[in-house]
Amino acid sequence: MRVVVATQNAGKLREIRALLGPLAVELAGLDELPSLELPPEGDDYAANAVAKARAAAAHAGCAAVGDDSGLEVEGLGGAPGPRSARWGGPGLDDVGRVAHLLAELAGRTGAARRARFVCLAALALPDGRVEVFRGECAGRIATAPRGANGFGYDPIFELPDLGRTLAELGADEKSSISHRARAFRALGRALHASRDRGERG
């Protein structure tokens, strides 16, 4: 079974490949579909994920998965949310976005630094069906980046129970608790069931 992963984010692609790898499906990245243009992202996680998955499935003629995820910070009224990858304006890289967010929270303590990562993962099948799965991971915003693993806001997302940021975790440890892992584990079960139905059919 061939499945297209509809993301241009290399870090996400690595994580999704690792999460879906045990299913023994053929995972194709967008580098194999150079003519596909993903739709622009809006302000709704599920709509963004579904739009990406549907576009990739229609273009490739096979199953496709898409996701949209974001960081929601209590002291910023839930921002940056679905705009996490665009936070701070155009031209910023991960380091710049992290610095911008820390500046926004400068001097804030307690509940203001509570945060959660949210992931909506969509599975689009060739028969037109679409299923959406949600995962969350609760934590707080650290006062400075720590750790060399992960990507995006991982270096400042601290897990209170562990006292470490996501960027301080190994890949296996992160994949057991992250928002993306939780969403894609559920998606993987649906993909496995779909493959089984196809084989029986």
C-alpha positions in Angstrom: 0.0 0.0 0.0 1.4 3.4 -1.1 0.8 6.4 1.1 1.8 10.0 0.4 2.9 12.2 3.3 1.7 15.7 2.5 4.2 17.9 4.3 7.1 20.0 3.2 8.5 20.1 6.7 11.5 17.7 6.9 11.3 17.3 10.6 7.6 16.3 10.4 8.3 13.9 7.6 11.0 12.1 9.7 8.6 11.8 12.6 5.7 10.5 10.5 7.9 8.0 8.7 9.1 6.7 12.1 5.5 6.5 13.4 4.0 4.8 10.4 7.0 2.7 9.6 5.9 -0.4 11.6 2.8 -0.6 9.3 5.1 -1.8 6.4 3.5 0.6 3.9 5.4 2.5 1.2 5.6 6.1 2.3 6.3 8.7 -0.3 7.3 12.3 0.4 6.4 15.3 -1.6 9.9 15.2 -3.3 8.3 12.3 -5.3 5.5 14.6 -6.4 7.2 17.8 -7.5 4.2 19.1 -9.4 1.9 19.0 -6.4 1.2 22.4 -4.8 -0.3 22.1 -1.3 -3.3 24.5 -0.6 -2.6 27.6 1.5 -3.1 27.1 5.2 -5.9 28.9 7.1 -6.7 29.1 10.8 -8.2 25.7 11.5 -6.1 22.7 12.2 -8.5 20.1 10.9 -9.4 22.0 7.7 -5.7 22.5 6.9 -4.9 18.8 7.5 -7.8 17.6 5.4 -7.0 20.0 2.6 -3.4 18.8 2.4 -4.3 15.1 2.5 -7.1 15.4 -0.1 -4.9 17.4 -2.5 -2.1 14.8 -2.2 -4.5 11.8 -2.6 -6.1 13.3 -5.7 -2.8 14.1 -7.2 -1.1 10.8 -6.5 -4.1 8.5 -6.9 -3.4 6.7 -3.6 -3.9 7.2 0.1 -2.4 10.3 1.6 -1.9 11.8 5.1 -1.7 15.4 6.1 -1.3 17.1 9.4 -1.5 20.5 10.9 -0.2 21.2 14.4 0.5 24.1 16.6 1.6 25.4 19.9 -1.1 27.1 22.1 0.2 29.3 24.9 -2.2 30.3 27.7 -0.5 33.7 28.3 -0.9 34.5 24.6 -4.6 33.7 24.4 -4.0 30.4 22.7 -1.6 31.8 20.1 0.3 31.1 18.0 -2.1 28.1 17.3 -2.6 27.2 13.7 -0.2 30.1 12.8 2.7 28.5 14.7 4.8 28.0 11.5 4.2 31.6 10.5 4.5 33.2 13.9 6.4 36.5 14.0 6.0 37.2 10.3 7.7 35.9 7.1 11.3 35.2 6.9 11.8 33.8 10.4 13.3 30.3 10.8 12.7 28.0 13.8 15.2 29.9 15.9 13.7 33.2 15.1 10.1 32.1 15.9 11.3 30.6 19.3 13.0 33.9 20.1 9.9 35.9 19.1 7.7 33.8 21.3 10.0 34.0 24.3 10.1 37.8 23.9 6.3 37.8 23.9 6.3 36.0 27.2 9.2 38.0 28.8 8.6 38.5 32.5 5.5 36.2 32.5 5.3 33.4 35.0 3.0 30.7 36.3 -0.2 30.0 34.3 0.8 32.4 31.5 3.5 29.9 30.5 1.2 26.9 30.4 1.0 25.5 26.9 0.0 22.6 24.8 0.9 21.1 21.4 -2.0 20.1 19.3 -1.9 17.9 16.2 -4.7 17.1 13.7 -3.8 14.3 11.3 -6.0 13.5 8.3 -6.1 10.3 6.3 -7.6 10.6 2.8 -8.3 7.3 1.0 -8.7 6.8 -2.8 -12.4 6.1 -2.4 -12.9 9.6 -1.1 -13.2 8.9 2.6 -11.4 11.1 5.0 -10.8 10.5 8.7 -9.3 12.9 11.1 -7.4 12.2 14.4 -6.4 14.5 17.2 -3.5 14.4 19.6 -2.4 16.8 22.4 0.6 17.1 24.7 0.5 19.4 27.7 3.5 21.3 29.1 4.9 24.8 29.7 7.2 27.3 28.0 10.7 27.2 29.3 12.6 30.5 29.8 15.3 29.6 27.3 15.8 26.9 24.7 17.3 23.5 25.8 18.2 20.5 23.8 19.4 19.7 20.3 16.8 17.3 19.1 13.4 17.8 17.5 12.5 21.0 15.6 10.2 24.0 15.8 9.3 24.9 19.3 10.6 21.7 20.9 13.5 23.4 22.6 11.2 25.6 24.7 8.4 23.1 25.3 9.0 21.7 28.8 7.3 18.6 30.1 6.7 19.3 33.8 6.7 15.6 34.8 10.1 15.1 33.2 11.7 18.5 33.8 13.0 18.3 30.2 12.0 19.9 26.9 10.9 17.9 23.9 14.3 18.7 22.3 16.0 17.0 25.2 14.2 13.7 24.6 15.4 11.0 22.3 13.3 10.1 19.3 11.8 7.0 20.9 10.9 8.9 24.1 9.3 11.7 22.2 7.4 9.4 20.0 5.7 7.8 23.0 4.2 11.1 24.3 4.1 13.8 21.6 1.0 15.3 20.2 1.9 14.0 16.7 2.6 10.5 18.0 -0.8 10.4 19.6 -2.6 11.5 16.5 -0.7 9.3 14.1 -1.0 6.2 16.3 -4.7 6.5 15.9 -4.4 7.3 12.2 -2.1 4.2 11.8 -4.8 2.0 13.2 -7.3 3.3 10.7 -4.7 2.9 7.9 -4.1 -0.7 8.9 -7.8 -1.4 9.0 -8.2 0.1 5.5 -5.4 -2.0 4.1 -6.9 -5.1 5.6 -10.2 -4.3 4.0 -8.5 -3.8 0.7 -6.7 -7.1 0.9 -9.8 -9.0 1.8 -11.7 -7.3 -1.0 
